[in-house]
Amino acid sequence: MLFSPLGITAFEWIGGGKVPSAASGLRLRPRDLAKFGSLYLHDGQWNGRQVLPRVWVHESTQRRLTFPGQKTGGYAYQWWHACYPAPSGIVEVPTAVGNGMQRIFVLRAQRTVVTVVSGRYNDHSINPPERLLLDFILPALPPAPASTCPS
């Protein structure tokens, strides 16, 4: 199981029938969301142990789909993609997205994971995690090479 090596013991994974819902059924503590993000930042390694295959981490976080009218938005295997302005240029950020504005931003170029939890369930009027990332976190991080984002 994925959670044991990460020390994740308190979780709830609900869904219809006996199958957990991959899209919305997982409930984790903020520190455990951050562990999951760190696992992806470190190519599937946790404390020196390969927990997920490196090739899966790479494949699952590569943009697979783009959306009409959205040059910089995309999706791949439960990871949403957006391109954000940073002091060093535009960076592409794979993001795990949960209802209520829960977010795990994986900033590979800056070697940083940002985890944000909120209680804005079914409210898509504003995006506080994205505002935090754009207004405070990205400007505070050291410059890193810009990633490739569709133009």
C-alpha positions in Angstrom: 0.0 0.0 0.0 1.1 3.5 -0.7 0.3 5.1 2.6 2.3 2.8 5.0 5.8 3.8 3.7 4.8 7.5 4.1 3.6 7.0 7.7 0.1 8.0 6.7 -2.2 6.2 9.2 -5.3 8.5 9.5 -7.2 8.7 6.2 -10.7 8.1 4.8 -11.3 6.9 1.2 -14.9 6.8 0.4 -16.8 6.0 -2.7 -19.7 4.2 -4.2 -20.0 0.5 -3.2 -16.7 -1.1 -2.5 -14.6 1.0 -4.9 -13.0 4.2 -3.6 -13.7 7.4 -5.6 -10.4 8.5 -7.2 -11.8 11.9 -8.1 -13.1 13.0 -4.7 -13.2 10.4 -2.0 -9.8 10.7 -0.3 -9.6 12.5 3.0 -6.1 13.2 4.3 -4.5 15.5 7.0 -2.6 18.5 5.7 0.8 17.0 6.7 -0.1 13.8 4.8 -1.1 15.8 1.7 2.3 17.4 1.9 4.0 14.0 2.1 2.2 12.9 -1.0 3.4 16.0 -2.8 6.9 15.4 -1.6 6.8 11.9 -2.9 6.1 13.3 -6.4 8.7 16.0 -6.1 11.3 13.4 -5.3 10.4 11.1 -8.2 8.6 8.6 -6.1 11.2 8.3 -3.4 10.5 8.6 0.3 13.3 8.6 2.8 15.6 7.0 0.2 13.1 4.2 -0.7 11.5 4.0 -4.1 7.8 3.9 -3.2 6.4 4.7 -6.6 8.2 3.9 -9.9 10.1 6.9 -11.2 8.6 6.3 -14.6 5.1 6.4 -13.2 5.7 9.7 -11.4 7.0 11.2 -14.6 4.3 9.8 -16.8 1.4 10.7 -14.5 2.5 14.3 -14.1 3.0 15.1 -17.8 0.3 17.1 -19.4 -1.8 14.8 -21.5 -4.9 16.9 -22.4 -5.4 20.6 -23.1 -8.7 22.3 -23.1 -10.4 24.4 -25.8 -9.7 28.0 -25.2 -7.1 27.4 -22.5 -3.6 27.5 -23.9 -2.0 26.9 -20.6 -4.4 24.6 -18.8 -4.1 20.8 -19.0 -4.7 17.5 -17.3 -3.0 14.1 -16.7 -3.9 11.2 -14.4 -5.4 13.2 -11.6 -3.0 16.1 -11.9 -4.1 19.4 -13.3 -1.6 21.7 -15.0 -1.4 25.5 -15.1 1.3 27.9 -16.1 2.1 30.7 -13.7 4.3 33.8 -13.9 7.3 33.6 -11.6 10.3 36.0 -11.2 12.3 33.8 -13.5 9.6 33.3 -16.1 6.6 31.1 -16.7 6.5 27.8 -14.8 4.2 24.9 -15.3 2.9 23.5 -12.1 1.2 20.1 -11.8 -1.5 20.4 -9.1 -3.5 17.8 -7.2 -6.9 19.4 -6.8 -9.5 18.6 -4.2 -13.0 20.0 -3.6 -13.0 22.7 -1.0 -9.9 24.3 -2.6 -7.5 21.7 -1.3 -4.3 21.9 -3.4 -0.9 20.3 -3.7 1.3 22.4 -6.0 4.5 20.7 -7.2 7.0 23.3 -8.2 9.8 21.1 -9.6 12.1 23.9 -10.7 12.1 25.4 -7.2 12.2 22.0 -5.5 9.1 23.0 -3.5 5.7 21.5 -2.6 3.0 23.8 -1.5 0.0 22.3 0.3 -3.1 24.4 0.9 -6.3 23.3 2.6 -9.5 25.3 2.8 -13.2 24.8 3.4 -14.7 26.4 0.3 -16.6 23.3 -0.8 -18.4 23.6 -4.1 -17.5 27.3 -4.2 -15.6 28.1 -7.4 -16.1 31.9 -7.2 -12.5 32.5 -6.1 -9.4 30.5 -5.8 -7.5 31.3 -2.5 -4.8 28.7 -3.0 -3.9 30.1 -6.4 -3.9 33.6 -5.0 -1.5 32.5 -2.2 0.8 30.9 -4.8 0.8 33.9 -7.2 0.9 36.7 -4.7 3.2 35.4 -2.0 4.9 32.0 -2.6 6.2 32.3 -6.2 7.7 35.8 -5.6 9.4 34.5 -2.4 11.1 31.5 -4.0 14.5 31.7 -5.5 14.6 32.0 -9.3 14.6 28.8 -11.3 14.7 28.0 -14.9 11.3 28.5 -16.6 9.5 25.3 -17.6 8.0 24.7 -20.9 4.4 25.9 -21.2 2.4 25.9 -24.3 2.3 29.4 -25.9 
